[in-house]
Each structure stands twice: as structure tokens, then as C-alpha cells.
Amino acid sequence: MSRFKELRKNEFEKFLIHFSYPHSIKNRNNKLIGLNREGKPFTVHIKHGSSKKFPTPLVEAVARNLKVSLDEFLEWYNNEQ
């Protein structure tokens, strides 16, 4: 069964940029702030010194907030690789 994938930090940032409102992502004090496709704000808090990988449950939760389906995510992920 296909699921969301674990992402490295740079992949995660590309994921946010690709699926958020254009030019809305800002990095402020260990937080990534932006607008989803509907123009609603979201914030991802990043623990300072945490690992460089973002686990599957976090990626799935962020995708849900960005209104990204699993199929859209996998298409993007496979094209990024």
C-alpha cells in the first residue's frame, strides 16, 4: 500500500513550496510559515537541532493541511527523484 514518504529537509521545503500558495513560504525563527492553496495560513514548527528528516506522519499531516492528496504527493515525489 502506498503511503506518504519520509522527506529530507530540502525535499520537505520543496514540497511546501510546490503545494502552497505561490511565493508565500517564509522561514522565521525555526518556523516555516505560508498559505495553503485556499489562502489559509499554516505554520510548521521545526525543532532546532532536530534530525534532517521529516517522518511520514508529519508529512501526511502537513499534506492534509495543504489539501494534497496521496496521488498528488506521489506524482510530485516520483518526479522529484
C-alpha positions in Angstrom: 0.0 0.0 0.0 1.4 3.4 -1.0 1.8 6.0 1.7 3.4 9.3 2.1 7.2 9.2 2.3 9.7 10.4 4.8 11.4 13.6 3.4 14.8 15.2 3.9 14.8 18.9 4.9 15.4 20.2 1.4 12.7 17.8 -0.1 10.3 19.0 2.6 10.8 22.6 1.8 10.4 21.9 -2.0 7.2 20.0 -1.1 5.8 23.1 0.8 6.8 25.4 -2.0 5.2 23.2 -4.7 1.9 22.8 -2.9 1.4 26.1 -1.2 0.2 29.5 -2.5 2.9 30.9 -4.8 5.7 32.9 -3.0 4.0 32.5 0.4 6.6 30.4 2.2 8.8 32.3 4.8 11.3 30.9 7.2 11.0 32.7 10.6 12.6 31.6 13.9 12.6 27.8 13.1 9.1 28.0 11.6 8.0 27.7 8.0 5.0 29.9 7.5 2.9 30.1 4.4 -0.6 29.9 2.8 -2.2 26.8 1.6 -3.9 26.6 -1.9 -7.1 28.1 -0.4 -5.1 31.1 1.0 -5.4 29.9 4.6 -2.3 30.3 6.8 -0.3 27.3 8.1 2.9 27.0 10.3 5.3 24.1 10.5 7.5 24.3 13.7 10.9 22.8 13.3 12.8 21.8 16.4 16.3 23.4 16.5 18.9 20.7 16.1 16.4 18.0 15.2 17.2 15.4 12.6 17.3 16.3 9.0 14.4 14.0 8.1 10.7 14.6 8.4 8.8 11.4 9.3 5.8 10.1 7.4 3.1 11.1 9.9 4.3 14.7 9.8 4.4 14.8 6.0 0.9 13.3 5.9 -0.4 15.9 8.5 1.1 18.8 6.5 -0.3 17.4 3.2 -3.7 17.2 4.8 -3.5 20.9 5.8 -2.3 21.8 2.4 -5.2 19.8 0.8 -2.7 17.5 -1.0 -4.0 14.0 -1.9 -1.7 10.9 -1.7 -1.8 10.6 -5.5 -0.7 14.3 -6.0 2.1 13.8 -3.4 3.3 10.5 -5.0 3.3 12.1 -8.5 5.4 15.0 -7.2 7.7 12.7 -5.2 8.4 10.4 -8.1 9.1 13.4 -10.4 11.5 14.9 -7.8 13.6 11.7 -7.6 
